[in-house]
Amino acid sequence: MSAPAPSMFTPAATEMAQQLGLSKGRANLEVFAETLQELATADRNVLAVTSDSRGSGKLGPFGQALPAQIVEVGIAEQNLVGITAGLALSGKKAFGVSPACFLTARSLEQIKNDIAYSNAPAVVVGISAGVSYGALGSTHHSLHDFAALRAIHNLTIIAPADNAETRAAVRLAAAAQRPVFLRFGKAAMFDLHSDAPDLANGRALTLRDGSDVAFIASGETVVHAVLAAGALAAEGISARVLSVPTIRPLDMTAVLAAARACRAVVTVEEHSVHGGLGEAVAATVLQAGVAVPFRIVGIPDEDTVTGAQADIFRHYGISMEGLSEVARSLLTPPAV
């Protein structure tokens, strides 16, 4: 029997979550599958296409309930994207579901040409993204997908933070008449929203207001920024937390408002520090002429350590403790 995965949160972070009144939700991946089944039950034109990923995509119940609305292509990601594009161009609302690491590397040409260039109203879904596969190592980590896909014209990129953002993102993608990439991890998330968030037009979501430091985060890293903001508040440091589910198009208005209102900016993502949210935010801030201490927290340009997702997060400072330390360092004037 394998050992249980370590908790994503230290005892101190868990205590902070309790102080902030956060309740534990489910894995975004489970909520994605549940929401997709609801949509498909109401509309038989909604289809799931999988590449031997029915189990890992939590689509078993979907397949049992709606066998005529799921297409299994086997381990053939390029075919999956091509078939998803063809179905979408034939009037279906097709969701192509596959592990993000393989989907966005092996099928990059098909995503570019069959989906984005062809303007197919298809949804490409990268599951077990980032370092969700943990100990399986770099072959199974997806730390390049934002960078590769951001460079492709005509593709909306969404990485929800919690269950509420996931439901909104799936429904938004289903209604979109254009190409969309959705990215989900495997870990159970804390609930960050009391109401259904509005993600229309790439809107970023302010989870906490503040004026000393702005945490600008996406996906499963957002909760760690929220916890860091809570910890910093106890020290008298005011932290704004901006959840950015839509990496592209980026909500530049919210990003610039945060950069102008705060004395420092920290971006957080489960992705390489190259080509992801951090560089998108940096380009936005610099091109607007805003000068502010800035740090990108993500996976550095090195051979990534191997371990559980929680261990990798802590190693690279994607944690309440790590993000708090980065904020303090940016807000502390250098010694002379």
C-alpha positions as CSV (number, residue, x, y, z in Angstrom):
1,M,0.0,0.0,0.0
2,S,1.4,3.4,-1.0
3,A,1.8,6.2,1.6
4,P,-0.9,8.9,1.6
5,A,0.0,12.1,-0.2
6,P,1.2,14.8,2.2
7,S,-1.2,17.6,3.0
8,M,-1.0,20.7,0.7
9,F,-1.0,22.8,3.9
10,T,1.2,23.0,6.9
11,P,-0.5,23.0,10.4
12,A,0.0,26.7,10.5
13,A,-1.6,27.2,7.1
14,T,-4.5,24.9,8.1
15,E,-5.1,27.0,11.2
16,M,-5.0,30.2,9.1
17,A,-7.6,28.7,6.7
18,Q,-9.8,28.1,9.7
19,Q,-9.3,31.7,11.0
20,L,-10.3,33.0,7.5
21,G,-13.4,30.8,7.6
22,L,-12.4,28.8,4.5
23,S,-14.1,25.4,4.0
24,K,-12.7,22.5,2.1
25,G,-14.2,21.8,-1.2
26,R,-13.4,19.1,-3.8
27,A,-10.8,18.7,-6.5
28,N,-11.6,21.1,-9.4
29,L,-11.3,18.1,-11.7
30,E,-14.2,16.4,-10.1
31,V,-16.3,19.6,-10.3
32,F,-15.4,19.9,-14.0
33,A,-16.6,16.4,-14.8
34,E,-19.8,16.9,-12.8
35,T,-20.6,20.2,-14.5
36,L,-19.8,18.8,-17.9
37,Q,-22.2,15.9,-17.3
38,E,-24.9,18.4,-16.2
39,L,-24.5,20.3,-19.4
40,A,-24.4,17.2,-21.5
41,T,-27.6,15.8,-19.9
42,A,-29.4,19.0,-20.8
43,D,-27.9,19.2,-24.4
44,R,-27.1,16.0,-26.3
45,N,-24.7,18.1,-28.6
46,V,-22.3,18.4,-25.6
47,L,-19.7,15.7,-26.0
48,A,-16.6,14.5,-24.2
49,V,-13.6,13.1,-26.2
50,T,-10.9,11.3,-24.2
51,S,-7.5,9.7,-24.9
52,D,-7.7,6.7,-22.4
53,S,-8.3,9.3,-19.7
54,R,-11.9,8.6,-18.8
55,G,-10.7,7.5,-15.3
56,S,-8.2,10.2,-14.6
57,G,-10.6,12.8,-16.0
58,K,-13.3,11.6,-13.5
59,L,-15.5,10.9,-16.5
60,G,-16.6,7.4,-15.6
61,P,-20.1,8.5,-14.4
62,F,-20.4,10.6,-17.6
63,G,-19.7,7.6,-19.7
64,Q,-22.1,5.4,-17.8
65,A,-24.9,7.9,-17.9
66,L,-24.4,9.2,-21.5
67,P,-22.5,6.5,-23.5
68,A,-23.6,8.0,-26.8
69,Q,-21.9,11.3,-25.9
70,I,-18.4,10.2,-25.0
71,V,-15.7,9.4,-27.6
72,E,-12.7,7.3,-26.7
73,V,-9.7,7.7,-29.1
74,G,-7.2,5.7,-27.1
75,I,-3.7,7.0,-26.3
76,A,-3.6,9.3,-29.3
77,E,-3.6,13.0,-28.2
78,Q,-3.2,14.4,-31.7
79,N,-6.2,12.4,-32.9
80,L,-8.1,13.6,-29.9
81,V,-7.6,17.3,-30.8
82,G,-8.3,16.7,-34.5
83,I,-11.6,14.8,-33.7
84,T,-12.6,17.4,-31.1
85,A,-12.0,20.2,-33.7
86,G,-14.0,18.3,-36.3
87,L,-16.9,17.7,-34.0
88,A,-16.9,21.4,-33.0
89,L,-16.9,22.5,-36.6
90,S,-19.8,20.1,-37.2
91,G,-22.0,21.8,-34.7
92,K,-21.2,19.9,-31.6
93,K,-19.8,21.3,-28.3
94,A,-16.9,19.0,-27.9
95,F,-14.6,18.9,-24.8
96,G,-11.3,17.1,-25.6
97,V,-9.9,15.8,-22.3
98,S,-6.4,14.5,-21.7
99,P,-3.5,15.0,-19.3
100,A,-2.1,18.5,-19.8
101,C,1.5,17.4,-20.1
102,F,0.8,15.2,-23.2
103,L,-2.1,17.2,-24.6
104,T,-0.2,20.5,-24.9
105,A,3.1,19.0,-26.0
106,R,2.2,16.2,-28.4
107,S,-0.7,18.0,-29.9
108,L,0.6,21.6,-30.1
109,E,0.4,21.6,-33.9
110,Q,-3.2,20.4,-33.8
111,I,-4.2,22.9,-31.1
112,K,-2.6,25.7,-33.2
113,N,-4.0,24.7,-36.6
114,D,-7.1,22.5,-36.1
115,I,-8.5,24.5,-33.1
116,A,-7.1,28.1,-33.0
117,Y,-6.3,28.8,-36.6
118,S,-9.5,27.1,-37.7
119,N,-11.5,29.1,-35.1
120,A,-13.2,25.8,-34.0
121,P,-15.5,26.5,-31.0
122,A,-13.9,23.5,-29.2
123,V,-12.7,23.2,-25.6
124,V,-9.3,21.6,-24.9
125,V,-9.1,20.4,-21.3
126,G,-5.7,19.7,-19.7
127,I,-6.2,17.6,-16.6
128,S,-3.7,16.8,-13.8
129,A,-1.8,20.0,-14.8
130,G,1.2,21.6,-13.3
131,V,2.9,19.2,-10.9
132,S,-0.3,17.3,-10.0
133,Y,1.4,14.0,-11.0
134,G,4.1,14.8,-8.5
135,A,6.4,11.9,-8.1
136,L,6.0,10.7,-11.7
137,G,8.5,13.5,-12.5
138,S,9.1,15.9,-15.3
139,T,7.7,13.7,-18.1
140,H,4.3,14.0,-16.4
141,H,4.6,17.6,-15.2
142,S,3.0,20.3,-17.3
143,L,5.0,23.5,-16.7
144,H,5.2,24.7,-20.3
145,D,1.5,24.9,-21.3
146,F,0.8,28.5,-20.5
147,A,4.0,29.6,-22.4
148,A,3.3,27.5,-25.5
149,L,-0.4,28.3,-25.7
150,R,-0.1,32.0,-24.9
151,A,1.9,32.3,-28.1
152,I,-1.0,30.9,-30.2
153,H,-3.4,33.5,-31.5
154,N,-7.1,33.0,-30.8
155,L,-7.1,30.8,-27.8
156,T,-8.6,31.6,-24.4
157,I,-6.7,30.1,-21.5
158,I,-8.4,29.5,-18.2
159,A,-7.1,27.9,-14.9
160,P,-9.7,28.1,-12.2
161,A,-8.7,28.4,-8.5
162,D,-11.6,26.7,-6.7
163,N,-14.8,24.8,-7.3
164,A,-16.9,27.9,-7.9
165,E,-14.5,29.2,-10.5
166,T,-14.4,25.8,-12.1
167,R,-18.2,25.6,-12.5
168,A,-18.2,29.1,-14.0
169,A,-15.3,28.3,-16.3
170,V,-16.9,25.1,-17.7
171,R,-20.2,26.9,-18.4
172,L,-18.4,29.8,-20.0
173,A,-16.4,27.5,-22.2
174,A,-19.5,25.6,-23.2
175,A,-21.2,28.8,-24.3
176,A,-18.2,30.2,-26.0
177,Q,-18.2,30.4,-29.8
178,R,-14.4,30.3,-29.9
179,P,-11.5,28.0,-28.9
180,V,-10.9,27.6,-25.1
181,F,-8.2,25.8,-23.1
182,L,-9.2,24.7,-19.6
183,R,-6.6,23.6,-17.0
184,F,-7.3,21.6,-13.9
185,G,-5.3,20.0,-11.1
186,K,-6.1,17.0,-8.8
187,A,-5.9,18.4,-5.3
188,A,-9.0,19.3,-3.2
189,M,-9.3,23.0,-3.0
190,F,-10.6,25.4,-0.3
191,D,-13.7,27.3,-1.3
192,L,-12.7,30.9,-2.0
193,H,-16.0,32.4,-3.3
194,S,-19.3,32.7,-1.5
195,D,-21.1,33.5,-4.8
196,A,-20.8,32.3,-8.3
197,P,-18.0,34.4,-9.9
198,D,-18.4,36.2,-13.2
199,L,-15.5,35.2,-15.5
200,A,-16.9,36.9,-18.6
201,N,-14.4,38.8,-20.7
202,G,-11.4,37.4,-18.9
203,R,-12.3,39.1,-15.6
204,A,-9.9,38.8,-12.7
205,L,-11.4,38.5,-9.2
206,T,-10.3,40.5,-6.2
207,L,-10.5,38.1,-3.2
208,R,-9.0,40.5,-0.7
209,D,-8.2,44.2,-0.9
210,G,-4.9,45.6,0.3
211,S,-2.3,48.3,-0.3
212,D,1.1,47.0,0.7
213,V,1.6,44.0,-1.5
214,A,-0.5,42.5,-4.3
215,F,-0.5,38.8,-4.8
216,I,-1.6,38.0,-8.4
217,A,-2.2,34.3,-8.7
218,S,-3.9,31.6,-10.8
219,G,-5.2,28.1,-10.4
220,E,-4.3,26.0,-7.4
221,T,-1.8,28.6,-6.1
222,V,-4.4,31.2,-5.3
223,V,-5.4,29.7,-2.0
224,H,-1.8,29.9,-0.8
225,A,-1.8,33.6,-1.6
226,V,-5.0,34.0,0.4
227,L,-3.4,32.3,3.4
228,A,-0.3,34.4,3.0
229,A,-2.4,37.6,3.0
230,G,-4.0,36.4,6.2
231,A,-0.7,35.7,7.8
232,L,0.7,39.1,6.8
233,A,-2.3,40.9,8.1
234,A,-1.4,39.7,11.6
235,E,1.9,41.6,11.1
236,G,0.2,44.7,10.0
237,I,0.9,44.2,6.3
238,S,-2.0,44.8,4.0
239,A,-2.1,42.3,1.0
240,R,-4.4,42.4,-2.0
241,V,-5.1,39.0,-3.6
242,L,-6.2,38.9,-7.2
243,S,-7.3,35.5,-8.6
244,V,-6.6,35.4,-12.4
245,P,-8.4,32.4,-13.8
246,T,-8.1,33.7,-17.3
247,I,-4.4,33.9,-18.3
248,R,-5.3,35.0,-21.8
249,P,-6.8,37.4,-22.4
250,L,-5.4,39.0,-19.3
251,D,-7.4,41.5,-17.2
252,M,-4.9,44.3,-17.6
253,T,-7.2,46.8,-15.9
254,A,-7.2,44.8,-12.7
255,V,-3.5,44.0,-12.9
256,L,-2.5,47.6,-13.4
257,A,-4.9,48.8,-10.6
258,A,-3.2,46.3,-8.2
259,A,0.3,47.4,-9.3
260,R,-0.5,51.1,-8.9
261,A,-2.2,50.7,-5.6
262,C,0.4,48.5,-3.9
263,R,4.1,48.9,-3.0
264,A,5.1,45.5,-4.3
265,V,3.7,42.8,-6.6
266,V,4.2,39.0,-6.3
267,T,2.8,36.7,-9.0
268,V,2.2,33.0,-8.2
269,E,1.6,30.1,-10.6
270,E,2.1,26.4,-11.0
271,H,4.1,26.8,-14.1
272,S,7.6,27.6,-15.2
273,V,8.7,31.2,-14.4
274,H,9.2,31.6,-18.1
275,G,6.2,32.4,-20.3
276,G,3.4,32.2,-17.9
277,L,1.2,34.5,-15.7
278,G,4.2,36.2,-14.2
279,E,5.8,37.3,-17.4
280,A,2.3,38.3,-18.8
281,V,1.8,40.5,-15.7
282,A,5.4,41.9,-15.9
283,A,4.9,42.9,-19.5
284,T,1.6,44.6,-18.7
285,V,3.1,46.5,-15.8
286,L,6.3,47.6,-17.5
287,Q,4.7,48.6,-20.7
288,A,2.3,50.8,-18.7
289,G,5.3,52.5,-17.1
290,V,4.6,51.3,-13.6
291,A,7.7,50.8,-11.5
292,V,7.2,48.5,-8.5
293,P,9.2,45.8,-6.7
294,F,8.2,42.6,-8.5
295,R,8.8,38.8,-8.0
296,I,7.6,35.9,-10.1
297,V,7.0,32.8,-7.9
298,G,6.7,29.6,-9.9
299,I,8.9,26.7,-11.0
300,P,12.5,28.0,-11.8
301,D,14.5,27.1,-14.8
302,E,16.2,24.0,-13.4
303,D,15.7,20.2,-13.2
304,T,12.5,20.2,-11.2
305,V,12.6,18.3,-8.0
306,T,10.4,15.2,-7.8
307,G,7.9,14.5,-5.1
308,A,4.3,15.0,-4.2
309,Q,2.7,18.2,-5.4
310,A,2.7,19.5,-1.8
311,D,6.4,18.9,-1.4
312,I,7.2,20.6,-4.8
313,F,5.1,23.6,-3.9
314,R,6.9,24.0,-0.5
315,H,10.3,23.5,-2.1
316,Y,9.7,26.4,-4.5
317,G,8.0,28.6,-1.9
318,I,4.4,28.2,-3.2
319,S,3.0,28.2,0.3
320,M,1.7,30.5,3.0
321,E,5.1,30.7,4.5
322,G,7.1,31.1,1.3
323,L,4.9,33.8,-0.2
324,S,4.8,35.7,3.1
325,E,8.6,35.7,3.1
326,V,8.8,37.0,-0.5
327,A,6.4,39.8,0.4
328,R,8.4,40.8,3.4
329,S,11.6,40.9,1.4
330,L,10.1,43.1,-1.3
331,L,8.7,45.5,1.3
332,T,11.9,45.8,3.3
333,P,14.3,48.5,2.0
334,P,17.7,47.1,1.3
335,A,20.4,47.8,3.9
336,V,22.9,50.6,3.0
